[in-house]
């Protein structure tokens, strides 16, 4: 889906879904603009028009919150793309077989399998599957997949942590009292790190 949309349109689409899940109602154009850093409500409306034309949303223009996400493509299973560290960062490597996680729902997210115990206090443990949303709006405290692009492997090293952007550093916080956070300077964060997505759900096979 993100390949069909510009970066602002993808961010707007994901924010609408997140806001609606949290508040039980869609956001206004002004709230969307504030979230994705677009000052003009007219500019927001332009992107919403593109999303509507491409079939990602439906709108009732007489209502300030008249936005509804459409279901999009029907996806009954998600391919497991690899594993993600919940301890020391490691490379996200491609799965060596075409295993899928059957969700029986509409989604455009992807799945990673957790390795390690750094998020156990958030009830995410070794062997769990996390559903990751690409291009999502990221707020302080969200659980994210962060990739360190200057690693010893071609695709970079990735880790699962809560993110906190503070005044003089970025903190990647584990949910395990026995582990220390990763502290990153703003310069290093901008040059060497990238957010691959936000965790929206956890799946565990019993």
For each residue, the residues with C-beta under 8 A, 3 or more apart:
1: 4 5 10 13 56 72 73 108
2: 5 10 134 135
3:
4: 1 54
5: 1 2 9 10 13 50 51 54 56
6: 9 10 47 50
7: 10 11 135
8: 11 12 36 38 47
9: 5 6 12 13 47 50 51
10: 1 2 5 6 7 13 14 134 135
11: 7 8 14 15 35 36 135 137
12: 8 9 15 16 32 36 44 47 48 51
13: 1 5 9 10 16 17 51 56 57 69 135
14: 10 11 17 18 133 135 136 137
15: 11 12 18 19 27 32 35 36 136 137
16: 12 13 19 20 26 27 32 57 67 69
17: 13 14 20 21 69
18: 14 15 21 22 136 137
19: 15 16 22 23 26 27 31 35
20: 16 17 23 24 25 26 27 69
21: 17 18
22: 18 19
23: 19 20 27
24: 20
25: 20 65
26: 16 19 20 65 66 67 68
27: 15 16 19 20 23 31 32 35 65 67
28: 31 32 64 65
29: 32 33 41 44 45 48 64
30: 33 34 41 44
31: 19 27 28 34 35
32: 12 15 16 27 28 29 35 36 38 44 48
33: 29 30 36 37 38 39 40 41 43 44
34: 30 31 37
35: 11 15 19 27 31 32 137
36: 8 11 12 15 32 33 44 137
37: 33 34
38: 8 32 33 43 44 47
39: 33 43
40: 33 43 44
41: 29 30 33 44 45
42: 45 46
43: 33 38 39 40 46 47
44: 12 29 30 32 33 36 38 40 41 47 48
45: 29 41 42 48 49
46: 42 43 49 50
47: 6 8 9 12 38 43 44 50 51
48: 12 29 32 44 45 51 52 57 59 67
49: 45 46 52 53
50: 5 6 9 46 47 53 54
51: 5 9 12 13 47 48 54 56 57
52: 48 49 55 56 57 58 59
53: 49 50
54: 4 5 50 51
55: 52 70 72
56: 1 5 13 51 52 69 70 72
57: 13 16 48 51 52 67 68 69 70
58: 52 67 68 70
59: 48 52 66 67 68
60: 63 66
61: 66
62: 66
63: 60 66
64: 28 29
65: 25 26 27 28
66: 26 59 60 61 62 63
67: 16 26 27 48 57 58 59
68: 26 57 58 59
69: 13 16 17 20 56 57 72
70: 55 56 57 58
71: 74 106
72: 1 55 56 69 106 108
73: 1 106 108
74: 71 106
75: 78 103 105 106 107 108
76: 102 103 104
77: 100 101 102 103
78: 75 100 101 103 107 109 110 111 131
79: 95 98 99 100 110 111
80: 95 99 100 101 111 112 113 129
81: 92 94 95 110 111 112
82: 92 93 94 95 112 113
83: 90 92 93 95 112 113 114 115
84: 92 112 113 114 115 130 145 158 159 160
85: 88 89 90 115 116 118 157 158 159 160
86: 114 115 116 117 118 119 124 125 126 159 160 174
87: 115 116 117 118 159 179
88: 85 116 159
89: 85 148 151 157 158 159
90: 83 85 115 157 158 159
91: 151 153 155 156 157 158
92: 81 82 83 84 112 147 155 156 158
93: 82 83 155
94: 81 82
95: 79 80 81 82 83 98 99
96:
97:
98: 79 95
99: 79 80 95
100: 77 78 79 80
101: 77 78 80 111 129 203
102: 76 77
103: 75 76 77 78 107 203
104: 76
105: 75
106: 71 72 73 74 75
107: 75 78 103 131
108: 1 72 73 75
109: 78 131 132 133 134 197 200
110: 78 79 81 131 132 134 197
111: 78 79 80 81 101 129 130 131 132 203
112: 80 81 82 83 84 92 129 130 132 145 160
113: 80 82 83 84 127 128 129 130
114: 83 84 86 119 124 125 126 127 128 129 130 160
115: 83 84 85 86 87 90 126
116: 85 86 87 88 119 126
117: 86 87 120 125 126 176
118: 85 86 87 159 160 161 174 175 176 179
119: 86 114 116 122 124 125 143 160 161 174 175 176
120: 117 123 124 125 175 176
121: 175 176 177
122: 119 143 162 175
123: 120 202
124: 86 114 119 120 128 130 143 160 175 199 202
125: 86 114 117 119 120 128 204
126: 86 114 115 116 117
127: 113 114 204 205
128: 113 114 124 125 202 203 204
129: 80 101 111 112 113 114 202 203 204 205
130: 84 111 112 113 114 124 143 145 160 199 201 202 203
131: 78 107 109 110 111 199 200 201 202 203
132: 109 110 111 112 145 196 197 198 199 200
133: 14 109 136 197 198 199 200
134: 2 10 109 110 196 197
135: 2 7 10 11 13 14 197
136: 14 15 18 133 197 198 200
137: 11 14 15 18 35 36 198
138: 142 144 163 195 198
139: 142
140: 163 164 165
141: 162 163 164
142: 138 139 162 163 198 199
143: 119 122 124 130 160 161 162 163 198 199
144: 138 160 161 162 163 195 196 197 198 199
145: 84 112 130 132 158 159 160 195 196 197 198 199
146: 158 159 161 163 172 193 194 195 196
147: 92 155 156 157 158 193 194 195 196
148: 89 151 156 157 158 159 192 193
149: 156 192 193 194
150: 156 192
151: 89 91 148 156 157
152: 157
153: 91 156 157
154:
155: 91 92 93 147
156: 91 92 147 148 149 150 151 153 194
157: 85 89 90 91 147 148 151 152 153
158: 84 85 89 90 91 92 145 146 147 148 196
159: 84 85 86 87 88 89 90 118 145 146 148 172 182
160: 84 85 86 112 114 118 119 124 130 143 144 145 199
161: 118 119 143 144 146 172 173 174 181 182
162: 122 141 142 143 144 172 173 174 175
163: 138 140 141 142 143 144 146 170 171 172 173 195
164: 140 141 170 171 173
165: 140 170
166: 169 170 171
167:
168: 185 186
169: 166 183 184 185 186
170: 163 164 165 166 183 184 185 186 189 193
171: 163 164 166 181 182 183 184
172: 146 159 161 162 163 181 182 184
173: 161 162 163 164 181
174: 86 118 119 161 162 179 180 181
175: 118 119 120 121 122 124 162
176: 117 118 119 120 121 179
177: 121
178:
179: 87 118 174 176
180: 174
181: 161 171 172 173 174
182: 159 161 171 172
183: 169 170 171
184: 169 170 171 172 188 189 193
185: 168 169 170 188 189
186: 168 169 170 189 190
187: 190 191
188: 184 185 191 192 193
189: 170 184 185 186 192 193
190: 186 187 193
191: 187 188
192: 148 149 150 188 189
193: 146 147 148 149 170 184 188 189 190
194: 146 147 149 156
195: 138 144 145 146 147 163 198
196: 132 134 144 145 146 147 158
197: 109 110 132 133 134 135 136 144 145
198: 132 133 136 137 138 142 143 144 145 195
199: 124 130 131 132 133 142 143 144 145 160 202
200: 109 131 132 133 136
201: 130 131
202: 123 124 128 129 130 131 199
203: 101 103 111 128 129 130 131
204: 125 127 128 129
205: 127 129
206:
